[in-house]
Amino acid sequence: MHLLRLFNKKQKYYLIMGGLFILLLLTFSTTFADNKVAINTAENIIQNTKYNITNIDTEELQRLLKINPKLELIDVRTKDEVNLIGGTIEADENAIIPRGWLEFNISDEVKSKDTPIVVYCGTNKRSPLATQTLLNLDYTNVKNYADGFNKWKKLGLPIRASDKAPKQMLFSKPINVIDNVWSAIGATDRPTYANSGHNNNLSFIITNDGVLVFNAGDNYLLAKSLHYEIKKLTNQAVKYVVLENAQGHAMLGSNYWKEQGAQIIAHADALIDMKANHEKVLDKMKRGRKDKAEFTVFVYPDKIFKDKMTLKMGDEIIELLHLGPAHSPGDIMLWMPEKKLVISGDMAFNQRLLPITDHTDTAAWIKTWDKFEELKPEIIIPGHGDPTTMAVVKKTTKDYLVYMRAKIREILDNDGSEQDAYKIDQSAYSHLDTFKLLALQNAGRIYRMMEFE
């Protein structure tokens, strides 16, 4: 105080303020040196978020999925990451919503704010933040899977692969169904760039008089990839390629097989469909498959038939059958009576919800199904999904059609509207892949068709 008397008022003011500044500077420096976490970093934000949310480990996630198969899993990685790293956790309800789009897209996947949700990513970096985001959006039952997908995969737990044969165009390599009958099972998803359009089953039969391929594939390079696998198993040439219908993934690879000397076979109605729509189908495929569509051009089949064509290849009797209208114009199936095996094409679906298109006659499909059952096949390679039995594909195909038509008939009989069709309870089929994509679309299309029956 005595020292301050030596200064005038203005000098005293500057002296006091300078002292305070030095004191604050020293305090800040000491705090920063002793406690560096006072500054926010990404790691600190994530760490702090983890304290405010419910975290679960792998054992708990397995338990939750066991007691509630409909548990909603949200993978907040990008689709490119999912494709590169090899898939997602296997679950009935598993949506990929990148964290940057979570706020905008979550309501499309999860309708109720009380729905049980588990969020995950690869290494528990983004999923805590995404979990907090959902809590901030008033979702009340959200947990974070802290071990992450990488741990789940390392433990060898079930995953849904985005590509089972990542070094090839094929989604998956052929499996041996029975002696000399093989099938490369397609993705139970839409045709995409990631799966190269291989979302249907590409089957083949090896005989001592050549090979028969059922479905040409979505494009030239995919057909070539399938042929590469066939040549690993036999030196026999591909003699016939049978097209299940005129859909792109059934017929657009035909020009590759023609180059190999194979004859292309299709139904007469499929040929009519091709003539009317092949340019549009080819253009759509090229836009979706981009560089993977290289070399693909449209070609017409070499042979057509109406009801039945019998091929004798070595010791094998192979019947190509058109039993009636079903999913698409010209749907055919392959029947091996001695082996009791059917390659059904789009007559039968497994593991994914069937799509109703503008060409689908649901009433006729049910009647055609009865003829299908009369064959009494023991093994069915469906158009989509793993090889199985009649009992399984009946539940996911005919029973679904019968159920939907009955519900819509009730709506029509009570003067209901198309909006009522969208409210039909289809939850018994919600475990099937593509359910969220197709369920409402199917309801609307069946309603509009039945409205004028």
C-alpha positions, 0 to 999 in steps of 0.5 A: 500500500505504501508503494501505491502512494508513489503513483498517481490515480491513472498509474495506480489503475494500470498497475492494478489491472496489469497485476490482475491480468498476470494473476489470471494468466498464471491461473490459466497456465497452471490449470492447463498444465495440471489438467489438460482434459479441460479442453474438449477433443473428439475423444473427450466428447465420446468418453463423456457421452458414454457415461450418459448412455446405456452401454451393452456388451456382446453377451447382453446383445445376444441375450436381447436378440434371443428374447426379442428377435424383432429388436431394432439394430441400427448400424451407423456406418456407411454402406461403403464401410459395410460392403468393404468390411463384410456385412452387418450383424445378422438380425431380423431388424437391422437398418444401415443409417449413417450417423450423418443421416440419423436425424433425417432417416430414423423415423422411416425405420422406427415408427414408435419412440418406445421401440427397443433400439440398439445402435452400433458401429465398427469400433464404438466411436460413432455409436455412442454419439448416435445413441445420444442423438436418438435420446435427444430425439426422445427415443426412450429405449436406446442402448449402445453396443459398445463392443462394436461390429468388429468384435462381433465378427472376430468372435465368429458370430452370425453376420449378414454379408454384403458380398460372400465372394468379394473377389468376384462378381458373384454374390456367393460361390456355387454350392452343391445342392445334390449330385451334379446340381449346383446353385450360386445363391443370390443376395436376398436384396434388390439388385445393386452395384455391390451385389453386381445384380446377383440377387437371384439364384444362378443354378446349373446341372452338370451332365456327361452331355454338357452343362445346363445353366438356369438363368443367364445372370444380370450382365455379361461379367456376372455370367462370365464369373459364374462360368469361371466357377463351372469350369472349376468343376467340369470340362463339359461345355455349357449347352443350354441356358434357360431363362426363368422369365424376362427380368433383367437378372434372368436374361441380360447375361445371355450374350456371354453364353451365346459367345460360348456356343450355348443355346438360350431357351425361354417361354413364349410369353417371356419373348413377348415381354422382351420385345416390349421392354428389353431396352428399358430393362437394359438401360436400368441395369447399366445405370445401376451396375455402371462399369460392371455392365461392360460388354452387356448387350441384349440378345433374343433367345434361340428357342421358345416353348409354351407348356413343356420342353423335355431335354435329355442330357446324358443320363438326365431327363430335364423338363422345362415347365410352364404351369401357368401365370405366376410372378412374371410373364413367362415364368418357368421352372425346371423339374428333374423327376428322377431326382425329385428336384425343382429349380422353381424360378420366381414361382417360389421365394424363400428368406425374402418377401416376394414383390408384387409387380404390375405384371403379377396375377396373384389369383392365377399364381395361387392356382398355378401353385396347386399344379406346382405342389402336384409334382411333389418335389423333395428339394426346391431351389427357389428363385430367391433364397437357400434351397429348401422344401415345399413346406417352407416356400409355401409359407413364404409364397402361397400362404402370403398371397392367400393371406393378403388377398383375403384381407383385401377382399374384406376391405373391398367388401366393406367399401374400404379404401387403398389406405386401409390396405396399407394398414393390413398387419403383415407382421407375420412376414416381417422377418423376411428380407426386403419386408420394409421395402415391399410390404406396403407396396405389395398391399397397394398393388394387390388392392388396385388389382383386386378392385377390378377383378 
